[in-house]
Amino acid sequence: MNKLKTIFLLLAFILAMNMSGVQNIKAENYPYKSDYLWLTVPDHADWLYQTGENAKVEVSFCKYGIPRDGELKYSIGNDMLQPDKHGSVKLKNGRAVINMGTKKTPGFRDMKLSVSLDGKTYEHHIKVGFSVDKIKPYTQEPQDFRSFWQKNVEELKQVPMSYTKELYKDYCTDKIDCYLVKLQIDKMGHSMYGFLFYPKNAQPGKHPVVLCPPGAGIKTIKDPMRNKYYAENGFVRFEVEIHGLDPRISSETFGEISRAFNDRNGGYLANGLENKDIYYMKHVYVGLVRCIDFLTSLPEWDGKNVAVQGGSQGGALAIIAAGLDSRVTQCVANHPALSDMAGYAAKGGTGGYPHFCRQPQILSNKDCLNTLAYFDVVNFARYVKAPTYLTWGYNDVTCPPTTSYAVWNTLKCTKESLLTPINEHWTTTETNRGQMEWIKAHLLK
């Protein structure tokens, strides 16, 4: 038995022990209510290689826990791009080894797998990286990037603080209080709504504040109580939306609004892209600063700590807030979207969500490409000074690992990462809770 398999079996044993009744967690070897299981194990345990190295992956497929034989088809291509290699192998005792080959330039290769059995086709995929520490963004910083944003932030300072705040009893408990806030974010009258969570009986000058911007879409604030442990641990947390829509609107109405204003061409994320001064996301980015203005005006703020935390679009906005506002003291982001968005313009390049740079009408429009540079996460990452904690998964096909590494390699601040290769576009409850613990451990005293 080789070393990699020994390590794998040891980890499986430890995982099984940790999921035993000692922790009162039901042990399950399969994804919940799934009849089948894929297991893909690269011959490098961290799923990472140097350019020029061949990546070999052992593939296993079971149904009802029984290894199955059959024809395993595969296709391989660069991250988020069309496959350039196709083939098939035979599963023997449910197993096969595939040589994914190599990559000559830094980045990721994605292998898609499929097997047809019992009248059904089962699919899976795995991405592995090559010389990932050398991944650099395609996006360059405009010469007037800093002055453009300083001008917009200065204009915001001329807008008086204006908000409404009302107790929201549905989200109050014996440990926390919740308020619904409507905050004006610019002189044009744009607003953001948010749920503001306090520890019960919060004390003046005692509590760090956390801004949590949302993931992409036009939708209600998703289950704000899922993060109630922040307030239970002494934080004042502000969960916001970015479109000025009252989160009490029904999900059906949100759906109608989304269908009316979002489309496959990028929706609100492409609105006004030809001009950086009218682009939709400009008031959103400036609004992050106004949210921090609001949080630091609260008498309960401890006067020191301002954390930002989010995932996907929210992860992007967290990094953007940290790059825009020097008051941010801790930054946490999952698989940030809006990162190296123009990356597809490079030959064989990979770009970030929302991937509209794969659209010819944007790739060929110099004005659109120019605007993107002013709003790309990588250019804000250059100015983040707060300690930053970043996590991403390699199998993500929404915010690809290539662009997460482009951000990570651009950050010059004190930084830590949690790499979860198997993860798609998700994080576990344990990972999310760990982010709160990380912020808590990095609070300024």
C-alpha positions in Angstrom: 0.0 0.0 0.0 1.5 3.3 -1.0 2.0 6.3 1.3 -0.9 8.3 -0.2 -3.4 5.5 0.3 -2.1 5.0 3.9 -2.7 8.6 4.6 -6.1 8.5 3.0 -7.3 5.5 5.0 -5.9 7.1 8.2 -7.9 10.2 7.6 -11.0 8.2 6.8 -10.6 6.4 10.1 -10.1 9.6 12.0 -13.2 11.1 10.3 -15.3 8.1 11.1 -14.2 8.4 14.8 -15.0 12.1 14.9 -18.5 11.4 13.5 -19.2 8.8 16.1 -21.7 9.0 18.9 -19.1 10.8 21.1 -20.1 14.0 19.3 -23.7 13.0 18.9 -23.4 13.3 15.1 -24.9 10.6 12.8 -22.1 9.0 10.8 -22.8 8.8 7.0 -20.3 7.7 4.4 -22.3 9.0 1.4 -23.7 12.4 0.5 -27.1 12.6 2.1 -29.6 10.2 0.5 -27.3 9.4 -2.4 -27.1 5.9 -3.9 -23.7 6.4 -5.5 -20.3 7.7 -4.5 -17.4 9.1 -6.5 -13.9 9.2 -5.0 -11.1 11.0 -6.8 -7.6 10.9 -5.3 -4.8 12.7 -7.1 -1.3 11.3 -6.6 -0.3 14.6 -4.9 -2.3 14.8 -1.7 -2.7 18.6 -1.9 -4.0 18.4 -5.5 -1.2 20.7 -6.6 1.6 20.2 -9.1 4.4 22.2 -10.7 4.0 23.1 -14.4 5.4 20.3 -16.5 4.5 17.6 -13.9 1.9 15.0 -14.9 -1.1 14.7 -12.6 -2.5 11.1 -12.1 -5.9 10.6 -10.5 -7.3 7.4 -9.1 -11.0 7.3 -9.7 -13.5 5.1 -7.8 -17.2 4.7 -8.3 -19.6 2.8 -6.1 -23.4 2.3 -6.2 -25.1 1.1 -3.1 -21.6 0.8 -1.7 -20.7 -1.8 -4.3 -17.8 -1.0 -6.7 -19.1 -1.1 -10.3 -17.4 -1.8 -13.5 -18.1 0.0 -16.8 -16.8 2.5 -19.3 -15.6 5.7 -17.6 -15.5 8.6 -20.0 -13.5 11.8 -19.3 -12.8 15.2 -20.8 -10.1 17.6 -19.6 -9.6 21.3 -20.2 -8.3 24.4 -18.6 -10.3 25.9 -15.7 -13.8 27.1 -17.0 -12.8 26.6 -20.6 -13.8 24.0 -23.2 -12.2 20.5 -23.0 -9.2 19.9 -25.2 -8.7 16.2 -24.4 -11.2 13.3 -24.4 -10.9 9.7 -23.6 -12.3 6.7 -21.8 -11.0 3.9 -19.6 -12.5 0.7 -18.1 -13.5 0.7 -14.4 -12.2 -2.5 -12.9 -13.5 -3.4 -9.5 -14.9 0.2 -9.5 -11.4 1.8 -10.1 -9.3 3.3 -12.8 -6.3 5.6 -13.0 -6.3 8.5 -15.4 -3.3 10.6 -16.4 -4.6 14.2 -16.7 -1.3 15.3 -18.2 0.2 18.6 -17.3 -0.1 22.4 -17.8 2.7 24.5 -19.2 1.5 27.7 -17.5 0.2 28.4 -14.0 -3.4 27.5 -13.5 -5.9 24.7 -13.1 -7.0 21.8 -15.2 -10.6 20.4 -14.8 -11.4 16.7 -15.6 -15.1 15.9 -16.1 -16.1 12.3 -15.6 -19.2 10.3 -16.5 -20.3 6.7 -16.3 -23.6 5.2 -17.6 -25.0 2.3 -15.5 -28.5 0.9 -15.1 -30.0 3.4 -17.5 -28.6 6.4 -15.8 -25.5 8.6 -16.3 -23.5 9.7 -13.3 -21.2 12.7 -13.5 -18.4 14.1 -11.4 -15.3 16.4 -11.9 -12.0 17.3 -10.2 -9.7 20.2 -10.7 -5.9 20.2 -9.9 -3.6 23.1 -9.9 -0.2 23.8 -11.4 2.4 26.3 -10.0 -0.5 28.1 -8.3 1.7 30.4 -6.4 2.6 32.0 -9.8 -0.9 32.7 -10.9 -1.2 36.4 -11.6 -4.2 38.4 -12.6 -4.7 39.5 -16.2 -6.4 42.7 -14.9 -4.2 45.7 -14.5 -4.7 48.7 -12.2 -5.7 51.9 -14.0 -3.5 54.8 -13.3 -6.3 56.8 -11.7 -7.8 53.9 -9.8 -7.1 55.4 -6.3 -8.1 58.9 -7.2 -11.3 57.7 -8.8 -12.4 56.0 -5.6 -11.0 58.7 -3.3 -13.2 61.2 -5.2 -16.3 59.0 -4.8 -15.7 58.5 -1.1 -15.1 62.2 -0.5 -18.4 62.9 -2.2 -20.1 60.5 0.1 -18.8 62.5 3.1 -21.0 65.4 2.0 -24.1 63.2 2.3 -25.5 63.3 5.9 -26.1 60.0 7.6 -29.7 59.0 7.2 -31.4 55.8 8.3 -34.4 54.2 10.0 -34.1 51.5 12.6 -36.9 49.4 14.0 -37.0 46.4 16.4 -37.5 43.2 14.5 -39.0 40.8 17.0 -39.0 37.8 14.7 -35.2 37.6 15.1 -34.9 38.5 18.7 -34.0 35.8 21.3 -33.1 35.6 24.9 -29.5 36.2 23.9 -29.7 38.7 21.0 -31.7 41.7 19.7 -32.4 42.4 16.1 -33.3 45.6 14.2 -34.3 46.2 10.6 -32.3 49.2 9.2 -32.8 51.2 6.0 -29.6 53.1 5.3 -29.3 55.8 2.7 -26.0 55.2 0.9 -25.5 58.2 -1.5 -26.8 61.5 -2.6 -28.9 59.9 -5.4 -31.2 58.3 -2.7 -30.0 54.7 -3.1 -30.5 52.7 0.1 -29.5 49.4 1.6 -31.6 47.4 4.0 -30.0 45.2 6.7 -30.6 43.3 9.8 -28.6 44.6 12.7 -27.9 42.1 15.4 -26.8 43.0 19.0 -25.9 41.0 22.0 -28.7 41.2 24.5 -28.0 44.2 26.8 -25.2 45.4 24.7 -23.0 47.9 26.5 -21.6 51.2 25.1 -18.1 51.1 23.8 -17.7 47.3 24.2 -18.5 45.5 21.0 -16.6 44.9 17.7 -18.7 45.4 14.6 -19.0 43.1 11.5 -20.4 44.1 8.1 -21.7 41.1 6.1 -22.5 41.9 2.4 -24.6 39.4 0.4 -24.0 36.9 -2.3 -25.1 37.7 -5.9 -28.7 38.0 -7.0 -31.8 39.9 -6.4 -33.3 38.2 -3.4 -34.1 38.5 0.3 -31.4 38.4 2.9 -30.8 34.6 3.3 -31.7 33.3 6.7 -30.0 36.0 8.8 -30.3 33.9 12.0 -27.8 31.4 10.6 -25.1 33.7 11.9 -26.6 34.5 15.2 -23.6 33.2 17.0 -21.7 36.4 16.1 -24.1 38.4 18.4 -24.1 35.6 20.9 -20.3 36.1 21.1 -20.3 39.8 21.6 -20.3 41.2 18.0 -22.6 43.7 16.5 -23.3 42.3 13.1 -25.0 44.0 10.1 -26.3 41.6 7.4 -27.2 43.7 4.3 -28.7 43.5 0.8 -27.5 45.9 -1.9 -30.5 46.7 -4.1 -32.6 48.8 -1.7 -35.4 46.2 -1.5 -37.1 45.6 1.8 -36.3 42.0 2.9 -39.8 41.6 4.1 -41.0 41.4 0.5 -42.3 37.9 -0.4 -40.0 35.5 -2.1 -42.5 35.5 -5.0 -42.1 39.2 -5.5 -38.3 39.0 -5.3 -38.5 36.3 -8.0 -40.6 38.6 -10.2 -38.1 41.5 -9.7 -35.2 39.3 -10.4 -36.7 38.0 -13.6 -37.5 41.5 -14.7 -34.0 43.0 -14.2 -31.7 40.0 -14.3 -30.8 38.1 -17.5 -28.1 35.9 -19.0 -26.2 38.9 -20.2 -25.1 39.8 -16.6 -28.2 41.5 -15.2 -27.4 44.2 -12.7 -23.8 43.3 -12.8 -23.6 44.5 -16.4 -25.9 47.5 -16.0 -24.0 50.6 -17.2 -20.7 48.7 -17.8 -19.8 51.0 -20.7 -19.1 53.8 -18.3 -17.4 53.6 -14.8 -19.3 56.7 -13.6 -22.7 55.2 -14.1 -22.0 51.5 -13.6 -24.5 49.9 -11.3 -22.0 48.6 -8.8 -20.5 52.1 -8.1 -23.1 53.0 -5.6 -22.8 49.5 -4.1 -19.1 49.9 -3.4 -19.5 53.4 -2.0 -22.4 52.0 0.0 -20.0 49.7 1.8 -18.2 52.7 3.2 -21.5 54.2 4.3 -22.3 51.0 6.1 -19.0 51.3 8.0 -19.9 54.9 8.7 -23.1 53.7 10.3 -21.6 50.9 12.3 -18.8 53.1 13.7 -21.4 55.7 14.7 -23.2 53.2 17.0 -22.5 53.9 20.7 -22.0 50.2 21.3 -19.0 50.0 18.9 -15.7 49.3 20.8 -13.9 52.1 18.9 -11.3 49.7 17.4 -12.6 46.7 15.5 -14.4 46.7 12.2 -14.6 43.3 10.5 -16.0 42.5 7.0 -17.1 39.0 6.1 -18.8 37.4 3.2 -18.9 34.7 0.5 -18.9 34.8 -3.3 -20.2 38.3 -4.3 -20.2 39.0 -0.5 -16.6 37.8 -0.3 -15.7 40.2 -3.2 -17.5 43.1 -1.4 -15.7 42.2 1.9 -12.3 42.6 0.2 -13.4 45.7 -1.7 -14.5 47.3 1.6 -11.2 46.5 3.2 -9.4 48.0 0.2 -11.5 51.1 0.2 -11.8 51.8 3.9 -8.7 51.9 6.2 -11.1 51.5 9.3 -11.4 47.8 8.4 -9.3 45.7 10.9 -10.2 42.1 9.9 -11.3 40.8 6.5 -12.8 37.3 5.9 -13.8 36.1 2.4 -15.0 32.8 0.8 -14.3 32.2 -2.9 -14.6 35.9 -3.9 -16.5 36.7 -7.1 -15.8 39.7 -9.3 -12.2 38.7 -9.4 -10.0 39.1 -12.5 -13.2 39.4 -14.5 -11.4 40.2 -17.7 -9.2 37.1 -17.5 -11.0 35.5 -20.5 -9.5 38.2 -22.7 -6.1 36.5 -22.3 -5.5 33.6 -24.7 -6.5 30.5 -22.7 -7.2 32.7 -19.7 -9.8 32.1 -17.0 -12.0 34.9 -15.6 -14.1 35.3 -12.6 -17.9 35.4 -11.9 -20.1 36.7 -13.5 -18.2 35.3 -16.5 -19.7 37.8 -18.9 -16.3 38.4 -20.3 -16.8 35.2 -22.3 -19.4 37.2 -24.2 -17.9 38.7 -27.4 -19.8 41.9 -27.1 -18.0 42.7 -23.8 -14.6 41.2 -24.7 -14.5 43.4 -27.8 -15.8 46.5 -26.1 -12.8 48.6 -24.8 -15.1 50.7 -22.6 -16.5 47.7 -20.8 -13.0 46.2 -20.2 -11.9 49.6 -18.9 -14.8 49.8 -16.5 -14.1 46.3 -15.2 -10.6 47.2 -14.1 -12.0 49.9 -11.7 -14.4 47.4 -10.1 -12.2 44.2 -10.0 -11.4 42.7 -6.6 -7.7 42.2 -7.5 -7.2 46.0 -7.7 -8.8 46.5 -4.3 -6.8 43.6 -2.9 -3.6 45.5 -3.6 -4.6 48.1 -0.9 -5.9 45.8 1.8 -3.9 46.3 5.0 -6.1 44.4 7.5 -5.3 40.8 8.3 -7.2 38.7 5.9 -8.5 35.1 6.0 -9.5 33.6 2.6 -11.0 30.2 1.9 -11.8 28.6 -1.5 -12.4 25.2 -3.1 -10.7 23.9 -6.2 -13.9 22.2 -7.6 -15.7 25.5 -7.7 -17.3 26.3 -11.1 -18.9 29.6 -10.1 -15.9 31.4 -8.6 -13.0 29.3 -10.1 -9.8 28.6 -8.0 -7.7 30.3 -10.7 -9.3 33.7 -9.8 -9.2 33.0 -6.1 -5.4 32.4 -6.4 -5.2 35.6 -8.5 -6.6 37.5 -5.5 -4.6 35.6 -2.9 -1.3 36.2 -4.7 -2.1 39.9 -5.0 -2.8 40.4 -1.3 0.2 41.9 0.5 -1.3 42.1 3.9 -0.9 39.5 6.7 -3.0 36.7 5.4 -4.1 33.1 6.2 -5.9 30.6 4.0 -8.1 27.6 4.3 -7.9 25.4 1.2 -10.7 22.9 0.7 -10.0 21.2 -2.7 -13.1 19.1 -2.9 -15.5 22.0 -2.3 -17.7 23.3 -5.0 -19.3 26.7 -4.4 -20.1 26.2 -0.7 -18.6 26.2 2.7 -19.6 24.0 5.7 -21.2 25.3 8.9 -17.9 24.4 10.7 -15.9 26.6 8.3 -18.3 29.5 8.7 -18.2 29.2 12.5 -14.4 29.0 12.3 -14.3 32.4 10.5 -16.0 34.0 13.5 -13.5 32.4 15.8 -10.7 33.7 13.5 -12.0 37.3 13.7 -12.4 36.9 17.5 -8.7 35.8 17.8 -7.5 38.8 15.7 -9.4 41.5 17.6 -7.5 44.6 18.4 -7.2 45.0 22.2 
